[in-house]
Amino acid sequence: MWSMSEVRWAALSLAAFALAVPADLLGAPFAFVALLYAVCYVAGGWEPLVEGVRALGERRLDVDLLMVVAALAAAAIGQYLDGGLLIVIFASSGALEAVMTARTERSIHALLDLAPQSATLAGSERVVRADALRVGDEVVVRPGEKVPADGRVLDGESDIDTAGLTGEPLPVPRAAGDDVHAGTVNGTGTLRVRVERDPADSIVAGIAAQVEQATETKAGRQLWIEKIEQRYSVLVVAATVALLAGPLLLGAEFEPTLLRAMTFMIVASPCAVVLATMPPLLAAIAVAGRRGVLLKDATVVEGLAAADSVVLDKTGTVTRGRPEVVAVEPVADLSRDRVLALAAAAEAGSEHVLGRAVREAAAHLDVPRADAFGAEPGVGVRAEVDGAEVRAVHPAAVATDGAAAAAVARHESAGRTAVVVTVDGRPVGVLALSDELRTGATAAIAELTALLGTTPTLLTGDAPTPATRIGRELGLDDVRAGLLPGGKAEVVADRQAQGRRVLAVGDGINDAPLLATADAGLAVGEGAGALAVQASDGVLLRDPLGSLPPLIALTRRAQRIARANLAFAAAVIVALVTWDLAGTLPLAVGVAAHELSTVLVCLNGLRLLVWPGWPAPAKAATAVPREPALSSR
């Protein structure tokens, strides 16, 4: 925090002011008091002054410049304390805004994988930058590595994790002749790939271009108070000049005319108006951060408060983004536990996502030792267990009939992934895996619907059957499946064309255009792609669905407080200006009322820090191992 210049100068200004006030009241030498006030004014006011002068060079009247001029005007007529208080309030507000913004940016930056993507050229084994590849180059992609460019497999077999690109939670088999895309992750096999498309023209690059275009469209977004403060500042300056020049031209005395004009400028300056909005918005950002939601700036708070339509990505957002074993059905003379233990033994050497799910489901069992492990990319695995060959494979890779065929058909029709377990070629059981909903997802969706008055829309690049099943479990009627990244963004654009303010939530590369296009886009931090985080307005670090209703309620409350503050500040300004124009407003009374209103709106905004209306998360309890809940569905 202390590395930021805004904080250091604000602290120096506050310290000088804190020493000057008691010194002035206790009758310290004038030179000493004046020096302290001078330090206060210079430390807290030089940066706004520089920014204000720079804005004038761009033919804009910055409100910060008006604040500095108002403070100097107060000092010019002997009200050093009032001018110093104005400087301190504004400097402290600016420092608080800078701290909150920097803290959020650092937290978000920590989520990004900024390392440059590389590629290994086939034959020479030379490592080069991915963006240096050309069409026709051949590269080697080893297990766990990202595919560096769009291309075609020349040799090898493997499973490719495309979740970040397509939203499909399960890896897809790839062999010679199949296409692969940049940004997807290789599974257990080694592939030799020929580059078929320049990296600058890859699907990932196209997604990045869509993000850039959508982000530029939103770049002009600003706080609504900033839209009026420019005109208001010009009006105040013009009115002050008129109050000074008009009476003088008519023969009025200079000193009382100057006093009235300076009093008008001080009481009409938009200090309280500007500070009416920023403290509650910053407080909302701070509260959200404590609850695991990082918001990039204050405009995001306004975007969330205005949201009246929500679109949600499926995989990794409403679901966990990783398959789980949900059923074990024996089809021979074996128990469920024995079928699961045999499958886990066969999967012991597998790094496939389904293999990990099976091993996790069998963690509470006594899994036998397996030898002679072998992976069959796109098919399954095999191993020798207790002298017999055990396989866990795709249903198409083994002849099934009777109970096994019926179990496979039942689970696949329900949108689950079926795995057949065989012993020496004979089916002994069927495992059903599914990408299950996040805990509390249904309740969160219901609460979100009640809050917004509209049901969220589910978007996914996944197939219609599992997408429809998930939508049905969540109570969502509007489910859009099989969407490319641009298709998701088009759904948002259509809503916006209807006058809706859209909140979008997603996590993968394929969600980046969606997040950038929406009025407010939030990335799910758990497993979020770097491009999605960069394109978003904020990041959900924990309980992404459960955080949405209280987050929207918090931002709406902050917006209500800001508007109430604005109404109060405007009422005070109108009353003081009317008094000054219609009668004779004592300068001390005007300054005191103006500064008091400024302090009150600041405190009212910051009360969100004490009473946010969003319960703090409970401390994590010690995890107790338990058996997975498997059903015979």
N, C-alpha and C positions, 0 to 999 in steps of 0.2 A: 504493500500500500504506500509506503513512504518513498518508493522509487518514482512515484508519479508526481509531476511538478504541480498539478492542480491541488493535490493534498498538501504538499509542503507549503505552498503559498497561502492556502486557506488557513492552515494551522498557524502560520506566522501572523497573518492578519487577525485571527481570533485572539492569539496571545497578546498582541499589541493592544487590541481593543479592551481585553480583560484587564490590562494594567492601566490603560488610559482613563477608564471610567472612574475607578476608585481614586486615582491620583487627582483627577479633576475635582471630584466631590470633596476630597480632603484638603484642597487648596494648595496642591503642589505648584512649584514654579511653572509659569505659563510655557516657558521654552521647553521644559521637560514633557509637559502634557502635549504640546503641539508636536513634538518629535514622535511621541508614541502614536498620536492620531495619524501623522504623516506616514509612519511605517504601516499602519493598518490600511490606509487608503492605497498606498503604492502596492503593497503585497497582494491585496485582494482585488485591486482594480486594474493592474497593468495589462493582464491577459485579456480581459473583456474589452479594454480600451483598444488594444492592438487589433483584436478581431473586429471591433466596431469600425475602426478606420479602414481595415481591409474591405469590409462590407460596403462602406461608402465608396471605395474605389470601384466596386462592382455595381454602383448605383442602387444600393439597398441600405435601408436604415435598420441596423441591428438593434434589438431591444437591449442587449447588454450595454451598448454605447449610451443608450438613454438612461440606463441605471447609473452609470458612472457620472454622466452629466448631472443627473438629479442629486447624486451624493455630493458632487462638487458645488452645486448650487446651494445645498443646505449648509455646507461649510462656509461658502462665501457670505452667508448672512448670519454666521455665528453659531449655527446648529451643528457643531462638530460631532456630537454624540449621535445624532439622528442619521447623519450622513455615514458615519462609521458603522452603525448598526445595519444600514442598508447594504453597505459593501460586504460586511461579514456574512449576512444572510445569503446574498447571492453567491459569494465565493464558496461557502459551505455547501450550498445546493449543487453548484457545479462540480465540486470535489466528490460529493456523494454519487452523482450521476457517473462521473468518470470511473470511480471505484467499482460500482456495480457492473458497468459495461465491460471493464477490463477483466474482472473476475469471471464473468460469464464467458468472455472470449477465450480466456486461458483454459477454462474447464472444457469448452467445446474443442479447442485446439488439441487438447490431450486425447480426444477420441479419434482423431484423424490419423490415418496411415499415410504419411507424406513421403515415404520412401519411393524413389523412382522405380518403375517396373522394368525388369530386365528380361533378357531372353538368352538361351544357350543355342548357338548355331550347331546344327548337326555336322558331324565329321570332325571339325576343328575343335569343338567343345569350347569355343571362344564366347565369352559373355559380353553381350552388347545391350545398349539401351533399346527398349521395345520400340520407341518412336523412330529408331534408325533402321528398322526392318523395311525391306522392299518386297514387292510381289515376286514370288518365285523362290524366296529364301526358305530353307528348311531348318526347323528348330526342333529341339528335343524338350519335351515337357515331362518332367519326372513327377512321381507321386507327391501330392500336396502343393505343387506349384500352380501358379496362375497361368492360363493360356495367354501368351503375350499379344496375339493378333488373330483376327478372323482367318480361318484357314480350313484345310481338309486333311484328315488323318491319312497318312501314307502307310504307316506300320504300327502295330501294337493294338491292344485292347484295354479299355479302362471304363470307369464310371465317372461322369463329369457332373460336378455340383453346379447347377445353373440357378440356384435359389436367388442369388443376388441380382441376376439379370432377368429372369422370367417369373420368379415367385414360386416356381415348382419346388416343393420341399424335398422331393426325393431325387437322388442322382439319376442321370440317364446314361445308358450304355452307349459307348462310342467305339467303333472299330474302323479298319481301313475303308476309305470311301465316304465316311461320315464327316459332316461339317462340325466345326467347333468355333466358339466365339471368344473374343478377348474378354478378360475379366472373370471368366468361369474358372472353377478350381478342379484340377485333375485329382482322380481318386487313387486307386491302388496300383494301376498299371503305368508303364512308360509309353509315351506316344511320340511318334515322329510326325510332325505336322508341316505341310507346305503352306506358306503365307499366300492367301488368295486375294487379299484386299489390303490396300495401304492402311497403316495404323490410323492415319488421319481421317480415313473414311469408314472406320469400324463402327459396329453398332454402339459400342461404348462411347466413341467419339461423337456419334450422332446424338446420343442421350445428353452428353455434356453440352453440345451446341443448343439443344432444346432448353436445358437448364439456364444457360447464359442468356438466351433470348427472353425467357420468362422472368429471370431475375432483373434484367434491364427494365422490363415493363413495370416491376414493382419498385424500382430504385427511387422513383419520385415520391414514394409514400412518406408522409411526415405527420407529426402530431397535429391534431386539428387546431389546437391553440396557436400553433406556429403559423397557421394560414391566416389568422386575423391580426396577430401582433404587429406585423409589418405595417399594415394600414393604420392600426391604432397608434403606433409610434409616430408615424408621419403626422397624424391628426393632432397629437399632443404637442409636437414641436411647432406646427403651424399655429395652433391656438395660443401657445405661449408667446410666440413672436407677435401675434395680433394683439394680445393683451398688453404687451410692452409698447409696441409701436403706435397702436391706435390712440390711446389716451395721450401719449407724448405729442403726437401730431395735433391733438386738440388742445394742447396747452397745459396738460396735467403736470403735477410735480413729479420729478424723477424718482426720488427715494420711495414714496409710497407705491408708485406705479411698479417699480422694480420689485418691491416686496410682494405685491399682489401676484405678479407674474411668476416669481420664483415659488411662491406658495402653491400657485396653481400647478406648476410643473411637478412639484414634489407630490402633491396629493393625487394628481391625475396619472402619475407614472405607473406603468402596469406591473409593479413589483408583485403585488398580491395576486394579480391576474395570472401572471406567468407561473408563480410558485404555487398557484392553486392546483395545477395539474401534475407537475413533476413529482412531488413527494409521494402521493398515493401510488403513482405508477411505479416508481422506484421501490416503494415498500412491497408492492405486489411481486416485483421481480425477486426481491430478497426472500420473501416468504416462499415463493415457488421454488427457489433454489434450495432452500432448506428441506423441501419436500421431494427433492429429486427431479425437478423440472428446470432446465436452464433456458431462459428466454434471452435472446440476443440484444434487444433494446426495447425502449418504452413503446415504440410503435406497435410491437408485437402484442403488448397488453391491450391496446385499442383494437387490434385486429381480432383477438380472441373474444373480447367483450362484445364485438359486433357480430360474431359468427352466428348464423341461423341455419346452417346446413353442414353436415359432417360426412366426409367420405373416408373409409378405412381400408387400408390394404389388408389382405388376409394373412398370408404366411409371415410369421414373426411379429405380427401386430395383434390380431385377435387370437391367433394360435401361437403355440410356443416356438414354432419354427423348427422343431425336431420331433421325429416320429417316436411313438411309444407303443409298446405291446399292450393291446387292450383286450385280447382274448387268446386263449390256448384251447384248442379242441382236439383231443385224442381221437384217432380213427382206427386204432388197433388196441391190443391188450396192454396198454401202458397208461400210467396216470398222467395227469396234466403236468405235475412237477417233473416227471421223468422226461416227457417230451420237451419241456422247456430246458431242462438241464442238458439234454443231448444237443439241442440247437445251440445253446450257449457254448458248449464244448467245441462244436464245429466252427463257431464264429470267433473262437479265442484269438486267432491270428488275423482277424479282419479289421480294417480301418473304415469299412463302409458304414454309413450312418445307420443302416438297418442292423448291422452287426453290433454296433455300440448299444442300440436300443434293446436288443435281445440280451446282451450281457448284463445290462443294468436291471432288466426285469428278473434275471436269474441270480441276482447278487445275494439273495437270502438262501439259495440252494447250495447243495454240495455238488459242484460241477465236476464231472470226471475229467481226467487228463486226456488230451487229444494229441495225436501224432500225425505226421504226413499231411500237414495242412496244405490245401491248394485253393486258390481263388479262381473262379470262372467269371470273368468280367461280363456283366450284363445278365448273368444266370444265377450265381450264388456262390456257395463255398462247399468244400468237402474236407473231411478229415477222418482219421481212423480212431475210433473210440471203443475201448474194450474189445478189440479184435474185429470190429465190424466197421464198414464204411458208412459214415453218417453224412448226409447232405442236407443243406438248408437252401432251397432254390426257388426260383420263380415257378409258378404253376405250369407255365408253358414248357418248361424244361423236363417235365416228368409226366408219365401217363397216370392220370387220376380217374377214378370212377367211384361210384357209390357214395359213401359218406364223405370221402375227401373231396370229390368233385362238388358235392352239395355245399360243403363248408366254404370252399373257395368261391363258388358262385354267390353265396349269401353275403359274404364279407365284401366282395368286390362290388356288388350292387349297392352296398351301403357306403361306398366311397372309401373303403379301407384297402390297404395293401396286404395281399395274402402271400404267405411263405409256406411252402410245403416241406415238412421234415421227413426224410426217408432213412431207413436202415437197410443196407444191402439192397437198395433199389425198391423197397416196399414202403409206401406212405404209412407213417405212424401218427401223424398229427399235422394240424394246420395252425400257424400263428397269424393273427390279424394285427396289423400295425396301423396307427393313425396319428396324424398331427393334431393333437388334442387342443381344445380351447384353453386359454389362459385361465387361471383360477379367478373366479369372480367376474368373468367376462360377461355373462348373461345379465347379472345384476347391474354391472356398470353400463351396459347398453340401455337397459330399461331406465336407469337414472338419467342417462344422457338424453334419451328420447323425451322424458318428462320435462327436463330442463329447457330443451330447445323447441319442443312442440312438434318436431319432425323426426322420423326414424332415419338413422344413418344409412348410408349406402356402402355395400361391400364391393371392393374392386380387387381383381386378382388376374394374374396371367395363368393361373392354374386351370385345370380342366373343369367343365361344368358340374360333373357329378360330385366331387368332394366339395366344391365351392357351394353348391346348393345345400349339401348336408350341413355344412358349417352355418350357412345363413339360416337354415331352419332351426338349428339348435339355439341360435342367438335371437330368433324371432324377427329376422330381417327379411323383408319381402323383395327389396331391390338389391339383387346380386348380379354383378357384371363379371363374367368369367372370360378367360381367353384374351385378355387385353394386353396389347403391347404398351410400352411406356408412353408413347404419344397418345394412345387411346385413353389412358387414365387421365392425362392432362386435358383431353377433349371433354371428358365428363365434367371436370371442374369448370372449364371455359363455358360450357353450355349452362351450367348453374349460374355462373356469374352474369351471363347474357340475360338471364331471367331476373336479375336484380338481387340474387342471393349472395350472402357473404359466406365463403366456404372455408371450413377448417379441414385440413387433410392430415392424415397420420400414416406413415409408412417407414420402411427401414432399408430396403435394398437399393442397388443401383437403378433398378427399373422404376423406383418410386421417386427419383430425383426430379424429373419434370413435373410430376404431380405436386410435390412439395413446393417447388419454385413457383408454380402457377397459382396455387391457392392463395386466398387472402391471408391465411395463416397456415404454415406448414410445420409440423412437428415430426422429428425423426425419433424412432425408437432406438435408444442408445445401445441396447443389448444386441450386438451383432450388426449395428448399422454400418452401411457402406460409407466411405469417406465422402463420396459425391453426394449422397443423401444428406449427410450432416451439413455439408457446405451449402446445399440448396435450401435447407430448412431455416425456419425462424427460431427454432429452439429444439431441445433434445429432452426426451423422456427417459430418465435414467433408471427408473424402477416403476413397476406396476403401470404400464402405459395406458391401459384402458381405465383402471380405477382412478388414475390421476386426472382424467379429463373432466368429469363433472365438477369436482371441487376447484379445479384450475379455472374453468369458465366462470363459475360462481365468484371466485376471487377477483378475476379481472373485471367482471361486471360491477362488483362492489367498489373496486378502485375507481372505475369510471363514474359511478354515482357520487362517490365522495368528491372526485375532481369537479364534477358539475355543480355540486352543492357549494364547494369552495369558490368556484367561479361566480356563482350567483351572489354569494356573500361579499366577495371582494368587489364585484361590480356595484353592488348596492352601497358599500362604503364609499367608493370613489364618486358615485353620482351624488351622494349626500354631501361630501366634502366639497366637491366642485361647485355644486349649487350654492352652498353656503359662501364659498369664496367669491362667486360671481354676483350673488344677490345681496350680500352683506359684506362684513369684514371678518374673515376667518382668522383668528389668532394663529400665528405661525406655529407656536408650540402645540396648540390643540390639533392643528392639521397634521403635523409631523407625527405626534403621538398616536393619533387615531390610525394614520396610514401604516405606521410600523407595527402597531398592535394587530391590525387586520392581517398583515403579512405573517407575523409570528403565529397567529391563530390558525390560518389556513395550512401552514407548514405542520403544526402539531396535529391538526385534524387529519391530514394526509398520512402522517407517520404512525397514527394509532393502529393502522393495519398490522404493524409489526408486533403489537401487543395482543390485539384481538383480530386475528386474520379470518376466523370462521372456517379454518381448515385444520383439523386435528393433526398434531405432529405424529410422525410414524412411530409406532411402538418399537422398542429395542428388540433386536432380533433375538429370539429364544434359541437355546442350544438345540441343534437338530438331533432328533431321535430316529435312528434307523427303523424303518418299518417295511413290511412287505408291500409290494405294489398291488394295487387294487385291480385284479384281473377278473373279467367276467366271461361267461360262456356264451355271450351274445353271438 
